[in-house]
């Protein structure tokens, strides 16, 4: 049955990001097909797109740090600008002058203006801060072009996804090189031990 799903089969952050992206795309298809409910579905659509970007930034930070031998995991936060400020220097160490950085930064800046903390399309008000709740959405915001937003966000999702794929290829090559070095070490050690055993055996035979 289509309603029965499989979970816990791997994928981690990348899998979750793909799910949120596809969920947003599917909901926008519903809006386009029916011509209504956009004022309701805007919340899961925008949240899902934003969350997909957040997860991919964290994935790239995690994998990139491993590639460049930088300690630590991704920052424990939801602000896309903070995550990008961590991610960008790592990417620059791998691909120093990629023009795509400007595109990613521009879209992330727009998403942060729309929803700085990742709450605006999840709750109408913030969680309590010093006993006060505040509106999550800018009161002056009235209209969002969901089609334009999807186009822009999917573009940077594809860029981040490509970066993650490239880092994965480099990590695989790095791991293979490390394994080759270890194999050479094992072979040299085995050869040395064999020579020592042979020499020791000759010395023993010399006593008889």
C-alpha positions in Angstrom: 0.0 0.0 0.0 1.2 3.5 -0.8 0.4 4.6 2.7 2.9 2.2 4.2 6.4 3.7 4.3 9.9 2.6 5.1 12.0 4.6 7.6 15.4 4.3 9.3 17.1 3.1 6.1 19.9 5.6 6.1 20.4 8.9 4.5 20.6 11.2 7.5 20.4 14.9 6.9 20.5 14.6 3.1 17.5 12.3 3.0 15.5 14.6 5.3 16.4 17.6 3.1 15.2 15.8 0.0 12.0 14.9 1.7 11.2 18.5 2.7 12.0 19.8 -0.8 9.8 17.2 -2.5 7.1 17.9 0.0 7.2 21.6 -0.9 7.2 20.9 -4.6 4.2 18.5 -4.2 2.2 21.0 -2.3 2.8 23.8 -4.8 1.7 21.4 -7.6 -1.6 21.0 -5.7 -2.0 24.8 -5.5 -1.3 25.2 -9.2 -3.6 22.3 -10.1 -6.5 23.5 -8.0 -6.1 27.2 -7.9 -6.9 27.5 -4.3 -5.6 26.8 -0.7 -2.4 28.7 -1.4 -3.2 30.9 1.7 -3.2 27.8 3.8 -0.4 25.7 2.1 2.0 28.7 2.1 3.0 27.7 5.7 4.2 24.1 5.0 5.6 25.1 1.6 7.8 27.9 2.9 8.8 26.1 6.0 9.7 22.9 4.1 11.9 24.8 1.6 13.6 26.7 4.3 14.2 23.6 6.4 15.6 21.7 3.4 18.2 24.5 3.0 19.0 24.4 6.7 19.6 20.6 6.6 21.8 20.8 3.5 23.9 23.5 5.0 24.4 21.3 8.1 25.2 18.3 5.9 27.8 20.3 3.9 29.4 21.7 7.0 29.7 18.2 8.6 31.1 16.6 5.5 33.3 19.6 4.6 34.9 19.7 8.0 35.8 16.0 7.7 37.4 16.6 4.3 39.5 19.6 5.4 40.4 18.0 8.7 38.6 20.6 10.7 37.2 19.4 14.1 33.6 19.7 15.1 30.1 19.1 13.7 27.6 21.6 12.4 26.5 24.5 14.7 23.4 23.7 16.8 21.3 26.6 15.5 18.5 27.3 13.0 19.6 30.6 11.6 20.5 30.2 7.9 22.9 33.2 7.9 24.9 31.7 10.8 25.1 28.3 9.1 26.1 29.9 5.8 28.8 31.9 7.5 30.2 28.6 8.9 29.7 26.8 5.6 31.2 29.3 3.2 34.8 29.3 4.5 34.9 25.6 4.4 33.7 25.5 0.8 36.2 28.2 -0.1 39.0 25.9 1.1 37.7 23.2 -1.3 36.6 25.4 -4.2 38.2 28.8 -3.7 36.5 30.9 -6.4 33.1 29.4 -7.2 30.7 32.1 -8.5 27.8 30.1 -7.1 28.5 31.5 -3.6 27.0 34.8 -4.5 23.7 33.1 -5.6 23.5 31.0 -2.4 24.2 34.0 -0.2 21.6 36.1 -2.0 18.8 33.6 -1.6 19.8 32.8 2.1 19.7 36.6 2.8 16.1 36.7 1.4 15.0 33.6 3.4 16.5 35.2 6.6 14.5 38.4 5.9 11.4 36.3 5.5 12.0 34.0 8.5 15.1 34.6 10.5 14.7 31.9 13.2 12.8 29.2 11.3 9.6 29.9 13.3 7.6 32.2 11.1 5.9 29.5 9.1 5.6 27.1 12.0 3.9 29.3 14.6 2.1 32.6 14.5 3.9 33.7 17.6 7.3 33.1 19.2 7.9 30.9 22.2 7.9 32.9 25.5 10.9 35.1 25.9 10.8 36.9 29.3 7.2 36.1 29.5 6.3 37.8 26.2 5.2 36.3 22.9 5.8 38.2 19.6 4.5 37.7 16.1 6.8 35.6 14.0 5.9 37.1 10.6 6.6 40.7 9.7 3.3 42.6 10.0 4.1 44.5 6.8 4.4 41.3 4.8 1.3 40.6 2.7 2.1 38.6 -0.4 4.7 35.9 -1.3 5.2 34.6 -4.9 5.5 30.9 -4.1 6.6 30.0 -7.6 9.5 32.5 -7.6 10.5 31.4 -4.1 10.5 27.8 -5.1 12.6 28.5 -8.2 15.2 30.5 -6.2 15.4 28.1 -3.3 15.5 24.9 -5.4 18.5 26.5 -7.3 20.5 26.8 -4.1 19.3 23.4 -2.9 20.8 22.0 -6.1 24.0 23.9 -5.6 24.4 22.7 -2.0 23.4 19.2 -3.0 26.1 19.3 -5.7 28.7 20.5 -3.2 27.7 17.7 -0.9 28.1 15.2 -3.7 31.5 16.6 -4.7 32.7 16.5 -1.1 31.6 12.9 -0.9 33.7 12.0 -4.0 36.7 13.7 -2.5 36.1 12.0 0.9 35.9 8.6 -0.9 39.2 9.3 -2.7 40.8 10.5 0.6 39.6 7.4 2.4 41.0 5.2 -0.4 44.3 7.0 -0.3 44.5 6.5 3.5 43.6 2.8 3.1 46.3 2.4 0.4 48.9 4.0 2.7 47.8 1.6 5.5 48.1 -1.4 3.1 51.6 -0.3 2.1 52.5 -0.1 5.8 51.1 -3.5 6.5 53.0 -5.0 3.6 56.2 -3.4 4.6 55.8 -4.5 8.2 55.0 -8.1 7.1 58.1 -8.1 4.8 60.3 -6.8 7.6 59.0 -9.3 10.1 59.5 -12.1 7.6 63.1 -11.0 7.1 63.7 -10.9 10.8 62.2 -14.3 11.3 64.4 -15.7 8.5 67.6 -14.0 9.9 66.8 -15.3 13.4 66.2 -18.8 12.1 69.6 -18.7 10.3 71.3 -17.7 13.6 69.7 -20.5 15.5 70.7 -23.1 12.8 74.3 -21.8 13.2 74.5 -23.2 16.7 74.0 -26.8 15.5 
